[in-house]
Amino acid sequence: MDITTAKQRIGSAINQYGPQAAPAIDLVMNEVRSDLGIDAFNELVAEFDLELLYNIAPLESDL
C-alpha cells in the first residue's frame, strides 16, 4: 500500500461510517504500519486527527 491509497481508504471509511469508522481505519493503519512504517502511520494519525476522533494513538519508534 502507498500513502495516497491509505489516505483515500481512511477518508472513505470516515465518510461512510462516521463515528463508527474505527475498525475500518484500524485495518488500514495496520497495513500502513506493516508496509510503510511507523513514520507514515504517525503522519496519518496526525493528518486525520485519529487519536482524538477514534482513539488511535501514534506509535513510538522501537529504536
Buried (B, 14 or more C-beta within 10 A) or exposed (E): EEBEEBBEBBEEBBEEEEEEBBEBBBEBBEBBBEBBEBEBBBBBBEEBEBEEBBEBEEBEEEE
